[in-house]
Amino acid sequence: MTPIVAVVPFGAFAEESKERAGAWARSLARRLVDRFAGAQGIELRPVLLVAMPKGSSDPSYLVMGSAPDTAKAAEYARLLGATYALVGTYREVGGVREAHLRLVEESGSQKAEHRTEVAPEALHLLEPELAQWIARATHVSVDRDLTTPATANEDSYGALLQAMDSEVDATLLRESDPRGSQSALARAAATYTIAAQTDPTSSVVEERILVMAASAIETDRQPLVLETLETLAETRAQSWRVQYVLGEVRRTSGDVSGAIVAFEHSDALKPLRAQDVLTLARLYITAGAPAVAASRLRRVIRSDAEAPVVAAARRLQLGIRHPELERDLEEAGKAAVDGDLSHAVEAQDKFDRVLAADPDIWEAHFGSGLLAWHRGDSAAAEASFKRAIEIDPEAAELVSEMGEPPTN
């Protein structure tokens, strides 16, 4: 049976720097969950929030860093369908730093206990030590590295833990206190910057910064993470993922030139996907560099990318090579959608000119089909729609909405 461990964010006690110690303790528990994520033979589940029973006001049910007793720990295990609960405390007293962990069975019995002192400048070694203890205590052999620290030194690891804790604050405050959430995210970004500077080699720091940046893009808070990403791009210049995400942050912030530089750097390290090359081409068009955009579009068209991506590249290429035909396509398309048969001949001529320049512009085939549909020529409409769908299968959704042609 695979052991499942419910990990309660650890509590903390410190004579000084209480806030820092609490952040370290909570994030240390989360790091253990991350370290075992996807492992065969054991599963660690984070306890972030446990619902209170009806009518209860017991604050201990809201878990944001605590060291519950054995009975409460067992309850957490049962509520998460876990075999065990892992609870712990990080302490800084009299110049001594130590961690005390307990593994509690869902039945209420204590399975194992581990107490260890953290040596000066060795905080980063605590996580692998605890991970190995968990594996031993649950009698599992884990198919991953449990010994390598997440960072190379304590300064970077401490900054990593504090930044992770600030990220949690930013998430929790997003709806109820947007200003507080912004402040927490800014703190996370600043602390991640320290983590990246004090250990440029850490892939864990890189991963956390990229996750934060992706979230910032989704919530339109890119400026808060830009400096951190740029620092990471300097310290890990050979990471294509860092350059790519930096490009996305710049692009969604409106920095066209900066986005182009980052995407090109990413592409040099690892070729971009066709849809990303298409995005890069659009950026070059916006930047007033159509010739460079055209070269990127040719790359997409020659690739084995999905049909909609290639179709979009062809349409952009048409606009660069033949802007007058792009105007013709727009005008004819409007006439076809409106069903104005008095302009049908003129519209069809425009579609034909577009297809003479590039026979794989699906919009021109679809427009021709619309004109035929409006004049009641089902056979011609079907043939044009079929060709449009062959070029871009997504056109099928538009065709399905057509219904029966009108009777003229």
Residue pairs with C-beta under 8 A, 6 or more apart in sequence:
1 83
2 41
2 42
2 43
3 42
3 43
3 83
3 84
3 138
3 139
3 140
4 42
4 43
4 44
4 45
4 80
4 81
4 82
4 83
4 84
5 42
5 43
5 44
5 45
5 82
5 83
5 84
5 85
5 86
5 103
5 134
5 138
6 45
6 46
6 47
6 76
6 77
6 79
6 80
6 82
6 84
6 85
6 86
7 29
7 30
7 32
7 33
7 44
7 45
7 46
7 47
7 85
7 86
8 29
8 47
8 63
8 66
8 67
8 68
8 73
8 76
8 85
8 86
8 87
8 88
9 25
9 26
9 29
9 30
9 46
9 47
9 48
9 63
9 64
9 65
9 66
10 25
10 26
10 28
10 29
10 65
10 67
10 87
10 88
10 89
10 90
10 99
10 101
11 22
11 25
11 65
11 66
11 67
11 88
11 89
11 90
12 18
12 21
12 22
12 24
12 25
12 26
12 65
12 89
12 90
12 91
13 21
13 89
13 90
13 91
13 92
13 93
14 20
14 21
14 22
14 91
14 92
14 93
15 92
15 93
15 94
16 92
17 92
20 158
20 162
21 90
21 92
22 65
22 165
23 161
23 162
23 164
23 165
23 166
24 90
24 123
24 158
24 161
24 162
24 165
25 65
25 88
25 89
25 90
26 64
26 65
26 165
26 168
27 160
27 161
27 162
27 164
27 165
28 88
28 90
28 99
28 126
28 127
28 130
28 161
29 46
29 86
29 88
30 46
30 164
31 127
31 150
31 161
31 164
32 44
32 86
32 127
32 130
32 131
32 134
33 44
33 45
33 46
35 127
35 131
35 144
35 146
35 150
36 42
36 43
36 44
36 131
36 134
36 142
36 144
37 44
39 142
39 143
39 144
40 142
40 143
41 140
41 141
41 142
41 143
42 134
42 135
42 138
42 140
42 142
44 86
44 134
45 80
45 82
47 63
47 76
47 80
47 85
48 63
49 62
49 63
50 61
50 62
50 63
50 76
50 79
51 61
52 58
52 61
52 62
53 61
60 66
60 68
60 72
63 76
66 87
67 87
67 88
67 89
68 76
68 87
70 102
70 104
70 108
70 109
70 110
71 108
73 85
73 87
73 102
73 104
74 85
74 104
74 105
74 106
74 107
74 108
76 82
76 85
77 83
77 84
77 85
77 104
77 105
77 106
78 106
82 106
83 105
83 106
84 103
84 104
84 105
84 106
84 111
84 138
85 103
85 104
85 106
86 101
86 102
86 103
86 104
86 134
87 101
87 102
87 104
88 99
88 100
88 101
88 102
89 99
89 100
90 97
90 98
90 99
91 97
91 98
91 99
91 100
96 117
97 117
97 118
97 123
98 115
98 116
98 117
98 118
99 114
99 115
99 116
99 118
99 126
99 130
100 113
100 114
100 115
101 113
101 114
101 115
101 130
101 133
102 110
102 112
102 113
102 114
103 110
103 111
103 112
103 113
103 134
103 137
103 138
104 110
104 111
105 111
111 137
111 138
112 133
112 137
114 130
114 133
114 137
116 126
116 129
116 130
118 125
118 126
119 125
121 153
121 154
122 154
123 154
123 157
123 158
124 149
124 150
124 151
124 152
124 153
124 154
124 156
124 157
125 149
127 149
127 150
127 157
128 146
128 147
128 148
128 149
131 146
132 146
132 147
135 141
135 142
135 146
149 157
150 157
150 160
150 202
150 204
150 205
151 157
151 160
151 195
151 198
151 199
151 202
151 204
151 205
152 199
152 201
152 202
153 198
153 199
155 194
155 198
155 199
156 194
156 195
156 196
156 198
156 199
156 202
156 205
157 195
157 199
159 191
159 192
159 194
159 195
159 198
160 191
160 192
160 195
160 202
160 204
160 205
160 208
162 191
163 187
163 188
163 189
163 191
163 192
163 195
163 208
164 188
164 208
166 184
166 185
166 187
166 188
166 191
167 184
167 185
167 188
167 208
167 212
169 180
169 181
169 184
169 187
170 181
170 182
170 184
170 185
170 188
171 181
171 215
172 181
173 180
173 181
173 184
174 181
174 219
182 221
182 224
185 212
185 216
185 221
185 224
185 225
186 224
188 212
189 212
189 224
189 225
189 227
189 228
190 228
192 205
192 208
192 209
192 212
192 228
192 232
193 227
193 228
193 231
195 202
195 205
196 202
196 205
196 206
196 209
196 228
196 231
196 232
196 235
196 236
197 231
197 235
199 205
200 235
200 236
205 232
206 232
206 236
206 239
206 241
206 242
209 225
209 228
209 229
209 232
209 242
210 241
210 242
210 245
212 225
212 228
213 222
213 225
213 228
213 229
213 245
213 246
213 248
213 249
214 245
216 222
216 224
216 225
216 249
217 248
217 249
217 252
220 252
222 249
222 252
222 253
223 253
225 249
226 249
226 250
226 253
229 242
229 245
229 246
229 249
230 246
232 239
232 242
232 246
233 239
233 242
233 243
233 246
233 262
236 242
238 269
239 269
240 266
240 269
240 270
241 266
243 262
243 263
243 265
243 266
243 269
244 262
244 263
244 266
244 272
244 276
246 262
247 258
247 259
247 260
247 261
247 262
247 263
247 266
248 259
250 258
250 259
250 262
251 259
251 263
251 279
251 283
256 283
256 286
256 287
257 287
259 283
260 280
260 283
260 284
260 287
263 272
263 276
263 279
263 280
263 283
264 280
266 272
267 277
267 280
272 280
273 305
274 299
274 300
274 303
274 305
274 306
274 309
274 310
274 313
275 305
275 306
275 309
277 296
277 299
277 300
277 303
278 296
278 297
278 300
278 309
278 312
278 313
278 316
280 296
281 293
281 294
281 296
281 297
281 300
281 313
281 316
282 293
282 316
284 290
284 292
284 293
284 296
285 293
285 316
285 320
290 320
293 316
293 320
294 317
294 320
294 321
297 313
297 314
297 316
297 317
297 320
298 317
300 309
300 310
300 313
301 310
301 313
301 314
301 317
303 310
307 391
307 392
307 393
307 394
308 392
308 393
308 394
311 360
311 361
311 362
311 391
311 392
314 358
314 360
314 361
315 361
315 363
317 358
318 325
318 326
318 329
318 354
318 357
318 358
318 361
319 326
321 357
322 357
325 353
325 354
325 357
328 350
328 353
328 354
329 350
329 351
329 354
329 361
329 363
329 364
329 367
331 347
331 350
332 346
332 347
332 348
332 350
332 351
332 354
332 364
332 367
333 363
333 367
335 343
335 344
335 346
335 347
335 371
336 347
336 351
336 367
336 368
336 370
336 371
336 374
337 370
339 370
339 374
339 406
341 371
341 374
341 375
341 408
344 371
344 374
344 375
347 367
347 371
348 368
348 371
351 364
351 365
351 367
351 368
351 371
354 361
354 364
355 361
355 364
355 365
360 391
361 391
362 387
362 388
362 389
362 391
362 392
362 395
363 388
365 384
365 385
365 387
365 388
365 391
366 384
366 385
366 388
366 395
366 398
366 399
368 380
368 384
369 380
369 381
369 382
369 383
369 384
369 385
369 388
369 399
370 381
372 378
372 380
372 381
372 384
373 381
373 402
373 405
373 406
374 405
374 406
374 408
375 408
376 405
376 406
376 407
376 408
377 405
378 405
381 402
381 405
385 395
385 399
385 402
388 395
388 399
389 395
389 396
389 399
